[in-house]
Each structure stands twice: as structure tokens, then as C-alpha cells.
Amino acid sequence: MLKTLGLKILDGTPNYYVIEDIGRISSIIHFEKLLQEMMEYVTEKGTQSVSIVLNEKEAANTDYLDLLEAFDFWQQETQYFYKRDLSSFKEHRGILEKVGVQHFTHFPCTSLKKLELLII
């Protein structure tokens, strides 16, 4: 099922099915085949909810959007993801020292081994 390279699938059948990072979709025909295969699979499994997550470039492709609409998908929400490169964290250490670490909330860390012993 769904032989596209680079595809991320979250299969929570029968409750949900999510496709993220549609990968190396080479054409609108390839995307249409992907959608057809996916719809056959989720119909067979009786899946209740299907979501397809597009990145910014894919969401700007009107052919993709038109095809999703043809398959009765609608835009559910828009999300914005922010990222920080932590390799430059040392440069900002002086700021934390000036502000004072006491202004930040610290949560105690418990190892997974300790948690496992508590659960058992």
C-alpha cells in the first residue's frame, strides 16, 4: 500500500489515518494515484477520519488543492511551526545569567526506570 518514497503515515485505524510529508510526488497524476490508493485502503478498513498535511510549497500548488477538493477534502486549519537551532545556544548563555535563572520554572526530571518501578 502507498509505495511513495518519503511518505509519513500515521495509521490509527479505525479511528484516523494521516499522511504527512507527501514526499517525492512527481506529478499531479502521481498525487491522484496516491489519493486513490489511500481512499481504497481507508474505506476497506472503515477508517473514520483521514487527514493530509501539506507543507508550504505543497499548499501553494493549486493543482494539489483542486485535487484534494475533488476527493472531498477541505482545509481544516493552518499551522505555523517555529524552529530554533540549538547549536547557537552557548551564545545566549550570558543573557540567561544576566536575567537570572530563578525567573525560569524548573521541572524535576524522573528517569524512565523510576517511573517504570512506580507503575509496576
C-alpha positions as CSV (number, residue, x, y, z in Angstrom):
1,M,0.0,0.0,0.0
2,L,1.2,3.5,-0.8
3,K,4.6,2.9,-2.3
4,T,5.7,6.6,-2.4
5,L,9.2,7.2,-1.0
6,G,9.5,9.7,1.8
7,L,5.9,9.4,2.8
8,K,5.0,9.6,6.5
9,I,1.9,7.7,7.5
10,L,0.2,7.7,10.9
11,D,-2.2,4.8,10.7
12,G,-4.5,4.8,13.7
13,T,-7.1,2.6,12.0
14,P,-10.0,2.5,12.6
15,N,-10.0,6.0,14.2
16,Y,-7.7,8.0,12.0
17,Y,-5.3,8.0,9.1
18,V,-2.8,10.8,8.5
19,I,-0.4,11.4,5.6
20,E,2.4,13.9,6.3
21,D,5.3,14.9,4.2
22,I,3.8,13.6,0.9
23,G,7.4,13.0,-0.2
24,R,8.6,12.9,-3.7
25,I,5.3,13.3,-5.6
26,S,6.5,13.8,-9.1
27,S,3.2,15.0,-10.7
28,I,-0.4,15.6,-10.2
29,I,-1.2,12.2,-11.7
30,H,1.1,10.6,-9.1
31,F,-0.7,12.5,-6.3
32,E,-4.0,11.4,-7.7
33,K,-2.9,7.7,-7.6
34,L,-1.7,8.2,-4.0
35,L,-5.1,9.6,-3.0
36,Q,-7.0,6.8,-4.8
37,E,-4.9,4.1,-3.1
38,M,-5.3,5.7,0.3
39,M,-9.1,6.1,-0.1
40,E,-9.4,2.4,-1.1
41,Y,-7.4,1.4,2.0
42,V,-9.3,3.5,4.5
43,T,-12.6,2.5,3.0
44,E,-11.7,-1.1,3.3
45,K,-10.5,-0.6,7.0
46,G,-13.6,1.5,7.9
47,T,-11.4,4.4,9.0
48,Q,-13.4,7.3,10.4
49,S,-11.1,10.3,9.7
50,V,-8.4,11.0,7.1
51,S,-6.0,14.0,7.1
52,I,-3.4,15.1,4.7
53,V,-0.8,17.5,5.9
54,L,0.9,19.7,3.2
55,N,4.0,21.8,3.7
56,E,4.0,25.4,2.5
57,K,5.3,24.6,-1.0
58,E,2.7,21.8,-1.5
59,A,-0.1,24.0,-0.1
60,A,0.7,26.6,-2.7
61,N,0.2,24.1,-5.5
62,T,-3.3,24.8,-6.8
63,D,-3.4,21.6,-8.7
64,Y,-2.9,19.7,-5.4
65,L,-5.6,21.8,-3.7
66,D,-8.1,21.3,-6.5
67,L,-7.5,17.5,-6.4
68,L,-8.0,17.3,-2.7
69,E,-11.2,19.2,-3.1
70,A,-12.3,16.8,-5.8
71,F,-11.7,14.0,-3.2
72,D,-14.0,16.0,-0.8
73,F,-11.1,17.2,1.5
74,W,-11.4,20.7,2.9
75,Q,-8.8,22.8,4.7
76,Q,-9.2,22.1,8.4
77,E,-6.6,24.5,9.8
78,T,-3.4,26.4,9.2
79,Q,-0.4,25.8,11.4
80,Y,2.8,27.7,11.8
81,F,5.9,25.8,13.1
82,Y,8.8,27.6,14.6
83,K,12.3,26.1,14.9
84,R,15.4,27.1,16.8
85,D,18.9,25.9,16.1
86,L,20.3,24.9,19.5
87,S,23.9,24.7,18.3
88,S,24.0,28.5,18.9
89,F,22.6,28.2,22.4
90,K,26.0,28.9,24.0
91,E,25.9,32.4,22.6
92,H,22.8,33.2,24.6
93,R,24.0,31.8,27.9
94,G,25.2,35.2,29.0
95,I,21.6,36.6,28.6
96,L,20.3,33.9,30.9
97,E,22.9,34.7,33.5
98,K,22.0,38.4,33.4
99,V,18.3,37.8,33.6
100,G,18.7,35.2,36.3
101,V,17.9,31.6,36.1
102,Q,15.4,32.0,39.0
103,H,12.9,33.5,36.6
104,F,12.5,30.2,34.8
105,T,10.4,27.3,36.0
106,H,12.3,24.1,36.5
107,F,10.6,20.8,36.5
108,P,12.2,17.8,38.3
109,C,13.2,15.0,35.9
110,T,12.5,11.5,36.8
111,S,14.2,8.7,34.9
112,L,12.1,6.2,33.0
113,K,13.4,3.4,35.2
114,K,12.0,5.1,38.3
115,L,8.6,5.7,36.6
116,E,8.5,2.1,35.4
117,L,9.0,0.9,39.0
118,L,6.2,3.2,40.2
119,I,3.8,1.9,37.6
120,I,4.6,-1.8,38.4
